[in-house]
Amino acid sequence: MKRIYILISLMIITGVTFAQTADDALRYSKQYFNGTARSAAMGGAFGALGGDFTGIAINPAGLAVYRTSELTFSSNLNFNDTKSLNLQTNTSLNEDKYSFGISNIGYVATNKPRIESEGGWKNFNFAIGYNKLNTYRKNARSNAPEAPTSLLDVMVNNSNGISPNSLNSFREFLAYDTYLIDVVENTNNEYEAITSEILNQSQTIDEKGYAGEFLLAFAANYNHKLYIGGSLGIQSIYYKSTKVFSESILSDSDSDFNDYTFEESFKSSGVGANFKLGVIYKPEQWIRLGASIHTPTFYSFDEDYHSSMASNFNTADENGYSSYFSESPEGEYSYKYRTPLKATFSAALVLKKRLILSADYELIDYSNAKFYDGDNGEDFNGTPDNPDTNDIIKASYQSTGNLRTGLEFRATPNFSLRAGYAKMGNSFKVSGVDDGFDVFSGGFGFRQNKFFMDLAYSYADIENQFVYYSTPDFASDQIKENNKKHEVKVTFGFKF
């Protein structure tokens, strides 16, 4: 996956600005349906198969495929290995992170008519449960030795012409309050940085959080040929990020200034709702065709943010201080967000009840994501000369397709082998920018009487390119981030 900061002329990046961005739209819209181990092992390709709790989240008609009631529970272990490479200096740093959690809890109840006819409705099923849709967990470290520019230069540019008491209290004022930038004497609020020397830069990012969905679904089976279903989904998102950026003098410097650290903390939580409708049709016993549509999810978000800055000098001032610290007030913001509409088309082959081949193709237009109803009447819509977040979303993103494929081979009546592959499409319309990536997976399943256990492993290698800061005149070194994501998942289930 290759992501760079684009449309610099539309949006100047100076670290976390505690505002809704086009990146947030992608984070909150992208979902990966692999709550159960069986689904994860088969690439999440369950839109036409049914009979799996995660499949209900993709196509609720799959609920009607169940012949017996079922209870499932899934847990997962994640390992993320992140390598950050400075493309200018060819220096790299590695960081890893483990996490453990619950990815699925589900209950399915089947209801058959007391008198079953040869044709007509065969069963009416109900499901309630939870599927995890995404995880936001990453630790990353990067550096820029002997950087030719400084974040302090950006803060000087942003401060010029503004009185100290009117500076941004989450960023520029912190630099002023810790003596990193100051007003030049006999000027109209023109600023300069504490040093013009070349500095060493480093950054650490710690991200955590999840996206999940509680669902309530109903489905019906007509003559084992046509399956229809619908569901109500209550989705929740929690995301937290802590970014620490620092700059320090070189080892041979004789400057009185030594180093500073700028820390930004951001937390976002949201709750939303959507509806899904789906159908599965079996023209023959060995083939299944499916289609589903997911309405946009309408979210309400609340954000909290805070920043601080600390500076260190080699010589104490007249009060005996050589270190200074300043922190922002606690910021809060609320707004609403709408994800894009989503449609999925699916097909599956079931050959002699021993081999299953399945594929889903999901269509989603990320340019239709939208922020609205922000605090203080903010609508996130700008003008051609002064675009806002929704304008940047429309200019940056496009309609794309996500392909999921899966295979299952029943080696014995009680044991199955599985494999899967998913290709996530490119969200960006700008030439040369591609955030698509591949997911490879595999696993096995064991069934004995009314108990079953599934195990899955999946791997994704995601690339991301970014800069620490950027202005129309200069930018920091470019960092290429390579995030290798490993996940092991196990599901336990009982049929009754």
N, C-alpha and C positions, 0 to 999 in steps of 0.2 A: 504494500500500500504506500503510495507516495502522496503526501499532503504537504503543500507549502502555503505560506501566507500569500494570498492573492488579492488582487484589487486594492493595492496599496493606496492608489489614488482615491479610493472610496472610504477606506477605513485605516487610520493610522494606529499601529500597534505599539503600545508602550507598556507591556506587561499586562497583568490582569487589571482591567478597568472596572470590574464589578458592574458590568452591563451585559444585557442579553446579546449574544453574538450568533453569527451563522454557525459557528462550531457547536454551540449549545443545541441548535436545531437538529443537527446530525446526531448528536449524542442522545437526545431524547426520542428520536424517531427510529433509530436502528434497533431491531430486535432479532433475536436468534432463537428459534423454537426447538429447544433440545432439553426439556426438563427431565424426561425419563432417559434411562441408559439405552433402551432399545432405539428410541428415536435418535439419540446422539450418535450411536454406532452406525445408523443408516443415513447419516447426513441430514436428518430432519425431514426426509422426504416421505411424509405420511398424509398428504392431502387427499389421496385417493384410496388409501388402505383402511384407515380407521382401526378400531380395536386397540388404540394406545392413547393414554391420557393426554400426552403432548399433541397428538394428532387432532384432538378436539379443539385445541387452541388455533390450529391451522385451518381446519375445516370441521365445523361442529356437526356436519352430517356423519362424520366418522363415529360419533357416539352411538348411532343406530346400528352399527355393525356388531356391537357387543351382544352376545347371547346369554352371558351370565353376569351377575354383579361382581364388582371388583374393588379392592382397596390397594393403593400403591403408595410407596414412600421411596424417595430418591435423595441421595446425598452426593456431594462432589468435592474433590480435592483439586485445587488449581495451583499451578506453578508458572509464574511469569518471569522470564529472563530478558532483561532489557539492556541492550548495548547502544550507547550513544557515541556517535563518531562525528568529530569536528571535521567538516569537509575542507576547511582551509588549512588547518595545521596537522590533519591526519592523526590526531590524538583521540583516544577512546576510553570510556569508562563503562563498567558493568554494574548492574544492580539486579537483585532478584527478590521475589515476594511469593510467599505461600498463603493460601487461604482455604478455608473449609466452610461448607455451608449446606443448606437444604435447597434442592433444586425442584422438587416436586412433592406434593401431597395430593392425592386424588381419590374420590369415591364415586363409583358408578353404580346406579341401581337400575335393573331391568324389570320391565313390567309387560307380561304377555297376556293377551286376552284369554279369558277363561275357556272360551270355545274358539279354537283356531280353525279357520277355514282354509281351503286349498289356495285361495287367492286372498287379496286384501291386505290389511295391516297386520303385521306379524308381531311387532313389539314397539313399545313406547319407553324410551330410556331417559334417565335424568342423571346429571353429573354436577358435582361441586368440588372445588379444589383450587390448587395453586400451582403455577408454573413460573420458574425464573426465566426471564427474557434476556437479561444481559447482566454483566458484572463490570464494574469500573474499578479495577484494582491494578495498580502499577506503582512501582518505585523506579525512578530514573535519576541518574547523575550525569552531568555533562560539564565540559569546561572549554574555555577559550584562552589559552595562554598568550600573553602579550597581545591582547586585543587592540586593534587600531582605533576603535571608538569606545565610548563609554555610555552607560545608561544615564550618567550625570549630564552628559551633553543633551540628551533628550529632555531631561527635566529642566535644564536651562532654557531650551527652546520653548517648552510649554509654559514657562514662568514669565518670560520677558513681557513687560508691559503690565504686569499684574502686581498689585501691592501684596506684601507678605501675608497680611491677614486674610486675603482673598484667594490664596493658593489652594489647590486641591488638597483637602485634609487627609486623603487616603494615599497621597503620593508625594507631590512636590513640596507641600508644607513640611512633611517629615524630613526631607532632605535639608530644607532651610533650618528646621529646628535642631538638627544635629550637626550644623555647620558644614554641610557638604556642598551647599550652594549658598551664595550671598549676593546682596544687591551691590552693584558697583557704585562707588561714591560719585556724587554729582551727576547721576543719570536719572532718567525717568523710569525707575524700576527695571533696569537692565541687570541681568544676573550673570554670574560666572561660577564655574565649578572650583572646588577646593584645590584641584590639581589638573594639569593638562598632560601629565605623564601617561605613558603606556601602562595599562594595568592588566593583571591576570583576572579572568572572570570564571565563575563556576555557578552551577545551578543544580538544585535538587527538587524533585517533584514527587509528592506522595499523594496518590489518588486512591479512593475507596468508595464503594457504594454498589448499588444494584438497581435493576428494574425487574418488576415482577407483576403477575396478573392473577387475581382471584376471579374465577369464572363460575358462572351458573349456566348450565346448558340443558336443552331439551332436544330430542331427536326421535324420528319415527322411521320404521322399516316397512316399506310396501312390497310385499311378495318377494323379498330377498333380491329385488332388482333395483329398486329406487330407494335411496336413503336421503332424508332431508333433515336439517337441523338448524338451530339458532342458539346464540349465546349472548349473555351480558357479561362484559369484562370490566372489572374495577382494577385499574393499573396504578401502581405506586412506583415512584422513583426517589432514590436518595443518592446524592452525590456530594462528596467532600474532597476538596483539593487544598494542599498546602504547598506553596512554592517559595523557595528560599534562594535568592540571588545575591551573590557577593562579588565584590571587586577588591583587589589588594595590590599593593605596590610590588614591584619586582625586587628581587633579593639584593640588587646592587644600588637601589635607590637611597638617596639621603634626604628624602622628603620627610617633613614632620607628620604628614598624613600617613596612616598605616593601612587601614581597611574599613569597609562598612558592609553591613548585611541588611537586605531588604526582604521582609517576609510578608507574604500575602496569603490569607486564609479565606476560603470560600465554601459555603455550604448551601445546598439547594435540596428542597423536598417538594414533591408534587403528587397529587392524586387526580386521576382522570377516569373517564368511562367511555366505553365503545360498545357497538353491537356487531355481531358477525352472523352471516347467513351462508349456508353451504348446501351442496347437493353432491351425491355420488350415484353414478348409474353403472349397472353391470349389464352390458349388451349380451355378454356371454359369461359363463362362470369363471373363465380364466383371465378376463380383462375388466378393469375398473377405471372409470373416468370421473374426475372430480373437478369442482370449481367452487370457489368461495370468495366472498367480498367482505372486507373489514372496513367499517366506517372510520373516519378520523377519530382519534382519541382526544377528547377535550379535557385539558389539564388546568388545574389551578396550582401555581407554584409560589412558594415563599423562600426567600433567600436571606442569608445572613453573611456578612463579610467584615473583615477586619484586616488592618495592615500595621506594620511597625518597622522601624529602622533604627539601627545601632551603628555608631561610628567610633573608631579608635584612633588616637593620635599618640605620637611618641613623647610629646612634651605636655606637661600639665599646664592649665591656664592659671590665671591669678587666683582662682578659687580652689585650685588643687585638683581639678578634674581633667582627665585625659580621655575619658569615654563618655559618650552621650547616647541617650535613648529617647525615642519619641514614638507614640502610638496613636492611631486614629481612633475616632469614636466607633462604636458598634453600629454598623450599617444594616438596614433591613429594607427589603423591597418585595412587592407582590405583583404578580401579573398572571395572565392566562396564555396558554399555548395550545395550538392545534396541530396534530401530526397529519401527514398526508393520508389520503385514501389508499387502500391496498387491495389488490386482486391476485388470486392464485389459481393457476390451472394445473391439473395433476393427472397422471396416468400411472397405472400399475398393472403388471402381469403376475398372475399367480399360477404357476405351472405344476400340476399334479400334487399340490399341497406340499411341495418340497423346495421350490425355488420361487423367490419373490424378487422382482425388479420394479423399482418405483422411481418416479421423478416428479418434482414440483418446479414450476416456473412462476416466480412472484414478481409482479409489476408494482412499482412505487415511484411517484414523482416527488422528489425531495424539494423541488422548487415551490411546491404548494404548502409547505410548512409555514406557519404563521404565528407571530406573537401579537397579543392584543390586550386591551384593558389593563395597562400598567398603572402603577401608582401615579398620582398627579395628572391623570388623564392621558398618559403616554399611549399612542397607538402604533408606534414603531414604524410608521410610514413617513418617508421623507419626500424630497423633490429631486429632479434630475441633477440639480447643482449641489444638493446637500442630501444624499441618500441616507436612509436609516436602515435598521437591521432587516426588515422585510424586503427592502429593495435589494440589499446585498444577497439575501437568500435567493431571490428570483434571478439575479444576475450570475450567481455562482453555481447553482445546482441544476440538475436535470432529471428526467425520467430514466430509470434504469431497471434492469432485471436481475434477480437473484435465482440461480439454478441450484437445486438440491437433488442429489441422486442417492439411491441406496440399494443394497443387495442383501438378501437373507437366504441362507441355504440350511435346510433342516437335515443335518447329518444323520440324526436318529430321531425317533418320535419325541425324545426328551431333550435334545441338545441341538442348538442352532448356531451357526457362524454368520457374522454380519460385517459389512463394509460400507463405507459411504464417502461421498465427495460433494462438496458445496463450493460454488464460485459466487462470491458476493460482487455485484456489479459496481461500476464507477459512478459515484454520486456527482462528480464535477463535470460541467460543460466546457470548462476552459481547456484548451489544447495543451497537452503536456502535463496535466495534473490528473492523477489517477489514484483513488483510494480503494480500489478493488483488492480483494485478497482471496486466497483459497483455504479451505478447511478439509483436512483428511481425517478419517475416523475408521474405527473398527471395534469389534467386540464379540461377545457371545452371550447366549441365553440358555438357562436350564429350567425345565419344567418337570414337576413331579406331583401328580394328583392335582390338588388345588393350590399349590404353592409354586411360585416362579421367582427366579433371580436373574438379573441381567447386569452385565458389566460392559463398560465402554471406555474407549480412550480416543481423544481428539487432539489435533495439533493444527495450529495456525501460525503463520509467520507474517507479521504486519509491519510495514515500513511507514515512517512518518518523518517528514522534513519540516523544520521550523527555525525561526530566529528568535533571539531573546527580545529584540526590539527592532523597530523599523520606522523610518521617516522618509519623506520624498527625497532627501539628500544622502542618507547613509543608513546602514543596517549593521547589525552584529554579524558575527560569523554564522554560517548556516550549519545546523546540526541535523544529522541523519540518525533517526532513532529506529532501531530494529527490535521489535517486541515479539519474542517467541512464547506462545501461549500453549501450555500443556494442561489437559484436564482429564482426570479419571473420575468416572461416575458409576454408581451402583444403585440398582433399583430392587426393592423387595416387594412382592405382590401376593395377594391372596384372592382366590376366586370362591364365590359361594352362591 
